[in-house]
Structures are given as structure tokens and as C-alpha cells.
């Protein structure tokens, strides 16, 4: 399915990697090919999205919101160039949707009077060649391993962290997510095979291979930004991480230490309160609740502290309204949100692009699910 989807200019492949969850609807979900598309910079992007949603309601959609969209929501525009090739907002209505469940596969041709039937797509999927991944990506110049370098020097990084700690000490903010970019230029890699290597090393429930023309996202995310099921919205922010240990007793000790850490709990609850506040702007009064606080979930490399917050959505609100109230997600900004957006603008030395944004899908019934773009490689 993945290699078949990659033959299209636009594709979006979500893989749950066999993590069991009552909130998970698919093992794999693919949108491939383009019937209609929208791509917009911050400014009027959400207005354009609202019109796009109205024109193509009751259809499947796949796409993303990049971090730059925050400039439309009260944050400052980035002063740095966006080298990744992804727009601030982009969605497409696919030609084909493939849903893989536990015991069945469903192929939907969304294009009226499509020349290719679901049965033909199924045959193409089965016949699609699957290339083995190389051991390491190589650069064009020397055919050796790609070397990633930081956009921010160590000296400036430490200076920025020191300054941000002073902002916290003065009460300008409570926590802030400060990012630095690592990059390589003049490289030639096979993004699909690199994505498979990433997922083999770090399988996660919100992993995604996303391609828009020449821009590729290889994402091994463990985090959900926002899920809509009927009129219920659910967010699951992550704050709190502990490395896995090899020995079972040491691993359980690391898990328990994370669960009981006052520092990690304080960091997590700040984001929980931020999400509660965001959801209360678009949910029925009194309906926002914390379904799980400080849940500990284990992945191959790390234990994570994850909380779950949900609320009952007010009537007549679509995805564009919901993004206005909740984007960007608190786990990738900090608290209070508007102030840390200013500090991120002041101190970070690279455009985040699609990183710390969200990739997801909208179903014909209006339900949707979006991840948080972290633990990712972007290739343009």
C-alpha cells in the first residue's frame, strides 16, 4: 500500500503500527492522488479552508497545518525562510482512499466515473514492487552518509536557553518549547525507504508518510493533536519522557520514576490546563473534562506521560473554527500560548515549517484525526 501510494504526486499514509487503542479507527489509512486541492499561506488560509470544506463536504480530505499558520492566529510571522517546501496550510481531496482494518481492506474510488475501479487498484497494490531500504542515506557530493548540522550554534543555543529561563523566573511564561533545526544540503535520499527505516527503529501510533509533490514528511509521531468523533473532541498532549532501560526491573523503575516525578507532572498539567482552556472556547459549557491525567505509555525507546482531555463541541463548527481555537497545540508551544509564540519568534533561528504542526484527515461525516508532527524528517 505504501509503495503504491508513493507512485502518486500527492499521498498521505497513516500507520498505527499495531498499537491498540479504543480511539484508533484504522490500522492503516491512505489517501492518494488529487481531485481538488488547496494550498495557502497564513493570512486568509483558514477562511480558504472553510470555503474548501463547504465546497467538498461529505468527501474525504487529507492535509496539514504548518506551524506558520500561527501567524494568522495572533502569533508573529517567522523572520526565517521556510526551506521545507510545505505551505502553511494544505489539503486535498484524494482520488483513492484505502482503509486497512484488523480483518478487512476497503478501497474507495472517490472520483466520479473513475477509469480505475477499486478491484484494479487492489491488483495494482498487490503487484507493486517493494524496494529494500539501504543501510544509510547518502549525499550527492561524496556518496557517504548524510551529515546533519545544527542551524543554531552551541554557544547561541545555551545563550537562548539561559534567557528563556530568565523569562520563566520573571513570570513571563511558565514553560516554553524551544526548537532547533538540524539539516543537510545537497543530498539525495530515497524518502520512502528512509521512512521505513525510521518506523522500523521507532514505530509509533501516529506515524505518517506524507508527500506533496517534491516535499516529503517522514513522521514517527507518538502524539495526537485532535480527534473528532461525532460532536466529541479529544486531545492527548504529551509532556514527560523517560528513556527505556534494557533490564525489566530497571525499566519498571524508570517508568515509576516518570509517573511520580513532580517536575514532569507540573509540566504536563500546565499543558492540560492550556488544552482545557482552548477546548472551552468551542465546547458546550461544563463539558470539557480530563479523561486521564498523567497516563504512562511505553514505546520502544521511551516511556511517555500522556493526558487525555475531551469536550462536547458546540453546534455548527467545522475544522476551520476548531483550528482557530486550538492551534498550534500547547505541547509544542508552552504556556501562556500567546506570550510563548512571541518568545519562540524572538529566539528560534529557523522556520519550523510543517514541524510542530499537524497532519491528518477528514472523513465524509466530518470526523477527523490529526497528529502532532514531531520526531520527523522533512525532505525537499
KAKA-V483126 format. One record per backbone hydrogen bond with DSSP energy under -0.5 kcal/mol. CO is the residue of the C=O (numbers start at 1). NH is the residue of the N-H. Records with the same first field share a line. If there is no record, write none. Layout:
# KAKA-V483126
CO: NH ; NH
This chain:
# KAKA-V483126
1: 5
2: 6
4: 7
5: 8
9: 213
10: 33
11: 211
12: 14 ; 31
13: 209
14: 29
15: 207
16: 19
18: 20
21: 24
27: 16
28: 100
29: 14
30: 98
31: 12
32: 95 ; 96
36: 93
38: 91
40: 89
41: 44
44: 48
45: 49
46: 50
47: 51
48: 52
49: 53
50: 54
51: 55
52: 56
54: 57
56: 59
61: 362
62: 92
63: 360
64: 90
65: 358
66: 69
67: 70
68: 71
69: 72
70: 73 ; 75
81: 83 ; 351
88: 66
89: 40
90: 64
91: 38
92: 62 ; 94
93: 35 ; 36
95: 110 ; 111
96: 32
97: 108
98: 30 ; 100
99: 101 ; 106
100: 27 ; 28
104: 101
106: 99
107: 109
108: 97 ; 110
111: 114
117: 121
118: 122
119: 123
120: 124
121: 125
122: 126
123: 127
124: 128
125: 128
129: 131
137: 146
138: 188
139: 143
144: 139
146: 148
149: 183
153: 157
154: 158
155: 159
156: 160
157: 161
158: 162
159: 163
160: 164
161: 165
162: 166
163: 167
164: 168
165: 169
166: 170
167: 172 ; 173
168: 171
175: 335
176: 178
177: 179
181: 151
183: 149
186: 140 ; 141
188: 138
189: 191
190: 194
191: 195
192: 196
193: 197
194: 198
195: 199
196: 200
197: 201
198: 202
204: 207
206: 221
207: 15
208: 210 ; 219
209: 13
210: 217
211: 11
212: 215
215: 212
216: 379
217: 210 ; 219
218: 377
219: 208
221: 206
223: 372
224: 236
226: 370
227: 234
228: 368
229: 232
231: 233 ; 313
232: 229
233: 311
234: 227
235: 309
236: 224
237: 239 ; 307
240: 305
242: 303
247: 251
248: 252
249: 253
250: 254
251: 255
252: 256
253: 257
254: 258
255: 259
256: 260
257: 261
258: 261
261: 265
262: 266
263: 267
264: 268
265: 269
266: 270
267: 271
268: 272
269: 273
270: 274
271: 275
272: 276
273: 277
274: 278
275: 279
276: 280
277: 281
278: 281
279: 282 ; 283
282: 314
284: 287
289: 291 ; 310
292: 308
295: 297 ; 306
297: 304
301: 244
302: 299
303: 242
304: 297 ; 306
305: 239
306: 295
308: 291 ; 292
309: 235
310: 289
311: 233 ; 313
312: 284
314: 317
318: 322
319: 323
320: 324
321: 325
322: 326
323: 327
329: 332
330: 333 ; 334
333: 177
335: 174 ; 175
336: 340
337: 341
338: 342
339: 343
340: 344
341: 345
342: 346
343: 347
344: 348
352: 355
353: 67 ; 68
354: 357
357: 373
358: 65
359: 371
360: 63
361: 369
362: 61
363: 366
367: 363
368: 228
369: 361
370: 225 ; 226
372: 374
373: 356
374: 220
375: 220
377: 218
379: 216
